[in-house]
Amino acid sequence: MDQHYEKMRDDLECLPAPVVGSSKIQDYFAGKSVFVTGATGFMGKCFVEKILRDCPDLKRLYVLVRPKKGVPLEDKMRRYFGNYIFDRVRSEQPRFEEKVVTVRGDLQEDRLGISAEDRRELIEQVDVIVHGGATVKFDEVVSVALKINVLATRQMLELASECRRLLCFAYVSTAYSHCYQQHIEEKFYEPPGDLQIVQDMIASDEAAVGGLSDDAIKMLLGKWPNIYTFSKSMAEELVRQYSERCNLPACVYRPSVVSAAYSEPLPGWIGNNNGPAYGFFGSAVGAIHTTYYENKPFDLVPVDYSINALLAAVYDCPNRWREEGRAVVYNYGSSTVRPTYLDVIFANLLEEAPHLGSMNTLWHPFVIFVDRKWLFLLLHFLLHFIPACLADLALLCIGQKPRALKLFWLATSNMSKIYYFLNGDWKIHVPEMRKVLDRLSPRDRQIFPYDMRDFDWFDFTVRYMRSFRVYVLKEPTDNVREAVRRYHRMHLLHRVTVALFFLLLAYCATRLLTCLASVVI
């Protein structure tokens, strides 16, 4: 069992020998200064780690950091770089922090909250801007979402238009910014409105007690399912407009559902409980047992591959922008090149569970996928509601605060938001990203891999499962044997419970038939 953890530590040591030759991406970033927002997010951390480690000749990395009351920026960045994901870059590039320049700012403030002195330095020094800062909550307060995702993007574009050495402005969007389309092409689509609509929505939301009502929000969003996708589509249009108006070399980068790392900065690294992680985590510990799923491809990409694709897009953007004379779009997804399915991912995850186990397991892990809503609601009641009631009853008996039903109702209230994206039959087309890949050198393709055409989904899900204990459950490696024994006890208890359930069902059916027979006779 310990070999699973040895394998996690050895994954990075088993990389193939370096390919001889130069790297176009490394050469592109050599001597350049990059300004990045959203560095503390899931993708942002991976971006910072990757560019500092694998672009060793990078001149400077400016990082926008929101100040926290009572915490000096220096202390905040010290804790940031103290994270274990920077251990590898620390060993390979010991002086990497000398290249990092902290810029105090806030995406919700006027002029991004950046001081005049810092702004002048950015204008004079920055070659590349990667704007990844955003709020990704589907149910974010309307005014907050629009200020951060739309108005801050406009201010970033205004800053970019002043930069004297700018080669590329890259806006990190989402492949679902226009999710009313089934086929997502690498092009701009019609926005939901203009900046006046955004200003009006912010004013209305701030003026209303408790914000805009759900009905009002639904009416304003139109064919967009939530404020997140609505705001992202508005921001994309701003990128297109500013590129045309200011002759700005710009691109929009649209990744699909970004999940755990395949190999970098660490195999299976999750970083936080982002969207997919909640579902995988819940099933792995035996909390989620049924899901409404119509067997559509689930467009998932590893975060490290997504960051590599972003770096490749930044490298390619200036040439493509000159050729096309306008802002360009790069999609990144797996649905049209190497599709996978949610039930397959879960099967792979659960196949690995007996080898690792967890002391946090609530029940034997299993998931029933159904494509009938009535059947799902029935199973949701039997497999989630009833166990939640029993769990809260047990907690009350031992003098603890009940919380299972609260979690049940929270999950139930968010189901429609989740299942919309789980069952959408989107096709995310990536021809431009594939063209960039074909133009890269063999050395590039080794250092910055993002080709999903031959991606090993089974290996990915196995690494994902291994990472749960380390990065989510934070369990020590020396209790694996006990955790596996717990898994087998849960498995036995599950089988006994199922057997008793069917015996009870058979008994009830027999009694019912006996009663019916006596009535007929």
N, C-alpha and C positions, 0 to 999 in steps of 0.2 A: 504493500500500500504506500509505503514511503516513496516508492519509485515515481509515483505521480508528481510528488513535489520536487523530486530530483529532476524530473522531466521539465517542469516549469522553469527551474533555474538553469537548465542546460539548453533550453530552446534557443537562446541568443548566442550560445557558444557553438552551436552546430550550424551556423550560417555558412553558405558556400564561400569558397575563396574569392577575394576581390577580383573583379574583372579588370583587366588592364585597359587603360585608356582614360580619356578625360570625361568630365561630366559637364554637359551644357548648362544644367541648372546651377551647379556649383559655380561655374564661371560667370553666370548671369548675376548671381548675388555677391560675387567677390567685389569688395570695395564699396558696396551699396549700403545705404541706411534705410531701414524699414520701420514704419510706424504701424503698430497693431492695436486694435481695440478688441475688447472681449477676451483678454488674455487669461482671465481667471475662470472662464467657463471650461466645459469639457473639451471642446475642440480647441479652444484657445491655449490651454496648457500643452496639448500635443503639438500645436503649431510652434509655440515658443521653444519647447524642448527640441523639436526636430530641426528647426532652422539654426539654432545655436550649436547643435551637435554636428549636423551634416553639411552645414555651409560655414566651414571654419574661417573663411576669409571675409565673412560678413563684417562690415565696418562698424555698424551700430544698430541696436534694436531699441527703438523708442516704444515704451509700453504705457498706454493710458491706464491710470489707476485711480479709482474713486476713493477719496479720503474717508477714513472712518474716525468718528469722534474719539479723541483720546488715544489714538494709535498712530504714531508717526509712520509716514510712508516707508521709511527705511526698515522699520520693524515688520511692517506688513510684507514687504518684498523679501525680507530675510526668512520669514515663515514660508512664503510662497516657494522660494528656491530651496528651502529645507525639505520639501516633499520628496519622498523616495523616488518619484519618477525622474528626478534630475540627477540621480546617483550616477547613471551611465555617462551623461554629458559632463558631469563633474570629474569623472575619471579620465575621459578622453580629451576634454578641453578644460583643464583646471581653472583657467582664468576667464571663463566665459562670462561671469557676472560683470567684468570690466566693460563689456560691450553694451550692457543694458543701461538705458537711461529712463528713469521713471518720470512720467509726465502726469502731474496732478490734474484731474479733470472729472467731469460727471456728464454723462450723455443727456441728462434731463435739464442741465443748466444752459443758460444763454452762452453762446460761443463755446459750448462744451465745457465751460468752467476752466478753460486753459488760460493761464496768465499771458500777458502780452509778451513777456520775455521768452517763455516757452514756445509761443506761437511763432515768433520771429525765427527761432532756431529751427523749428520744423519746416518753415517755409524755405529756409536757406539750405537745409541739409537733407531732407527726405527725398529718396528716389522712388520708393514704393510705399503705398498705403494699403493695408489689408483691414477692412472694416468688418469685424465679426461681432462687435458688441450688439446685443439685442436682448429683449425679454422674449422667452420662448413659451410662456404660459398660454395655453389656449383660452383660458378664462381670465386673462389679465384685465385689470381696470382699463376701460377704453382710453381714457386720457393718458394714462401711463404708457400703454402700448404704443399709441400714436406718437407721443413725444419721443420715446426711446427709439422706436423702429423707423419712424418716418422723419420727424423734424431733426433728429440727431444726424440722420443720414444726409439730409440737406446741408447741415452745417459742416459735416465732414467733406462733402463735395465742394462747398465754398472754400474750405481750407485747401483742398487738393488743387482747386483752380488757381490758387495763389502760389503754390509750390513751384519753384523755379527749375527744379531738376527732375520733375516727376516723370517716371517711365510708365507707371501703371497704378490705377486705382482699382482695387478688387473688392467688390461687395459680396459678402457671404450671405446668400439668401437660402432658399429651400426649394427642392423640386416640387413642392406642393403649393407654391405661391399662386398658381392658377389651377388648383385641383378640380375645378369644374370641367377641365379638359381631360379626356381619357388618355390622349397621346400628348406627352410633354416634349415639345421639340426645343432645340437650342436656339430660341429666338424670343423676342419680346412680344408680349400679348397686351391687349387693351387693358388699361388700369381701371379700377372701380370708380375713379374720379380724379379730382385735382386737389391741390393744396388747400383751396378754399373749403372743400368738403371736410378735409382733415381738421382745419381750424374750427369749423362749425361743430363738428363732433366733439372736439375737446371742450369747447365752450359749453355745449349742452350737457356733457357728462359732468363737468365741474359745477354747473349751476344747479343740477337736479339733486335733490336730497337722496343720498344713497346711490347716486349715479344713474345712468340711463337704465331703463327697465329692460328685461330680457326680450320682450316683444319689440321694443324700439331698436335694440341692437340688431336683432334678426332682420328687421326691415331695412336698416341701413347697410348691413353687410351684403344683402342681396344673395348672389350665388356663391359667396365665400362662406365656409362653414364656421369660421371663428375669426376673432380679431387678429390673431397671429398671422394667418395666411393673408388676410385683407391688408394688414400693414406692410407685409413683405412685398406684396404686389405693387403697392403704392411706392415703396422705396425703390424698387426696380425701375419704375418709370422715371423717377428722379435721376437715376444714374444715366438712363438713356438721354434725357433732356439736357443734363449738364454736359455730357460728352459731346453732344451736338452743338450746344450753345457756346461752350468754352474751349472747344477743340481738345477735349480731355481724353487721354488714352485710358479707357475704362472697360471693365468686364464684370459680369454678374456670374457668380459661381453657385450652382444649385445642386447640393448633395441630397440624396434621399434620406432614409432613416439611418442615422449614424449610431452605430453600436460599438461594442467593446473592441479593443485593439487586437489585431491578429498577432503581431509580434513586437511592435514598438509603441510606447517606450518600454512596456513589459507585456509579455503574452497574456491575453485575456483581460488586460487592465480595463476597468470600467470607469473609475474616477468618481462617479456619482451615480445615484439611482435615476438615470435618465429613462425616457419612455420605455424602451424594450426591456431594460433591466428590471423594472417593477414586475412585469409579467413573468419573466424568466425566474426571478427570485421567488415570487409567490408560488410558482409551480414546483420549484426545486425543494422548498421546505414543506410542501404538502398543504399549502393554504388555498391554492387555486386548483379546482378540479374539473371545471367545464368552461368552454369558451364558444361563443358564437362565431363561426368561421365558415366562409363560403368557398374555401379552397382556391383562393386567388393567390398569385405570386406575392410574396412579402418582400418588398424592395429594401434590402438591408445592405449596408456597407460598413466595413470596419473603420474605426476612426483614424487609424494610421494610414490606411489606403486613401481615405478621404483627404487627409492633410497633404499627402504626396501629390494627389491630383490637383489640389489647390495650388501648390507650389509650381507644378507644371503649367497650370493655367496662367499664373502670374508671369512665368517665363515666356509663354507663347503670346500673351496678350498684345504687347507692343507691335509685333509683326502683323498679327491678324487685324488689329485695329487700323494700321496703315493701309493694309490691302483692301479692307471693306469700307474704310472711311466713317466708321460709326462704332458705338459701343457693341461689344460682343458678349455672347452667352456661352457658358460651359455647363452642361449637365453631368452629373455623376451618379450612376445607379447600377443596379444589377439585373433588373427585370427583363431587359432586352438582350443581355449578353450571357448571364449565368443565373437564371432565376432559381429561387428556393421557395419553400413553402413553410408556413408556420408549424404545421403538424410534423413535418420532417425535422425541423429544428428542435421541437420539444421532444420528439422520439430520441434524437441524438443526446439531448441533455439528460433525459431520464435513463438512458442506457448507461451513462457514466455514473449516475447517482450511487449505485450499489458499491462502487469501488472507492468512493470518497466519504459519502454520508455527511451528516452534520449533527452536532449536538443541539442545534436550533430547529431540527425537524419537528413539525407539529403533527404530521401524519404521513403515511406512506404516499410518496409522490405519484400521481397519475392525473392525466388530463383527458377529458372526453370532449371531442370536437363535434359540434352539431351545426347543421345549416338550416334548421327550422327554429324560428323564434319562439314558438310555443313550447317546443321541447327544451330549448335552452332555458327558458324561464322556469320550467318545471324542475330541471336539474339544478338551476341556480338556487331555487328554494330548498331542495333536498340536500344538496352538497355544500351549500354556503350558508344559507340562513339558519337552518336547524343546527349545524355545528357551531355557528356563532352564538346562538342562544345557549347551547350546552356549555360552551366555553365561558360565557359571562356568568352562568349559574355556578360553575366551578370556581371562578374567581371570587364571587361573592361569598361562597362557602369558606374560602380560606382568608377572607378579610381583605381582599384586594379590590381595587376599582375596576369595574367591568369596562371593557373597551372593544371587544370583538364586534358587537353589533354596530358600534359607531363606525368602525372600519368598513363593515359590510355596507352600510347605507352610503358612506362616502364613495366606495367603489361603484355601487349601483347607480348613484347620481351621475357618475362620469362615464358610464358604459357607452352611451350614445356617441360621445366624443371619440372614444377609443375605437369603437367598432366601425366608425365611418372610415378611418384610415386603414383599419385591419382588413376591410373587405372591399376596398376600392380596386378596380381592375385597371390600374394605371400602367402605361408603358412609357418609361423614361428613356428617351432616345439620346445616345451619347456619341454620335459620329465625330464631332469635333474633338472630344477628349481622346478618342481612339486615334485620330490623325496626329494629335500631339504625341501620343505614345509611340506611334510608328516613326516619328521624326527624332525621338530621343536616342541617345547612344546606349549601347549595352551597359555601360557603367551607370548611366542614369536609371535604367530600368532595374538595376540591382539595388542602388541606393534609395531610389524613390519609387518602389513598386506600387502600382495601382491597377494593374491589368486584372479584371475580374473574370476574364474568359475561361480560365482554367482554375478558378478559385476552389479550394477544397473546403466545402461547407461542413463536412463531418469533422475535420480537424479543427475548424474554427469553433464549432459548438462544444467540442471536447475541452478546448482551451478556456472557453467561456465558463463551463461548469467548474473547472479547476479554480478559476479566479474567484468564484463566489465565496469560497471559504476564506480566502486571503483578503480580498478587497471590499467585500460587502459584509460578510459575517464576522470577519476579523478573528477567525479561530486559529489557534496555534496548530502547528503541523504535528505535534506529538500526541494529539488525541484522535488521530485518524482511525486507529483500530477500535477505540471505544465508540466512535461515531458510526462506524460500519456495523458494529454489533447493535447499536440503537436502530439503524436502518432496518436490519433483519427482524428486530423485535416489532417495529412498526409494520413491517410487511406481514408478519404473522398475525398481528392484531387486526390488520386490514382484512386479511382473508377470513378470519373468524367472524368479523363483523359482517362482511358480505354474505357469508354462509348463513348466519343467524337472520339477516334481513330477508333472504330468500325463503328460509324456513318459515319465518313469520308471514311472509307474503303467501306462501303455499297454504299455511294453516288458515289464514283469513279467507283465501279463495275457496278452500274446502268447506269451511263453515258457511260461506255465502251460498255455495252450490247446494249444500245440505238443506239450508233454509228455503231456497227456491224450490227444491224438489218436494219438500214437505208441503209447501203452499199449493203446488200443482196437483199433488196427490189428494 
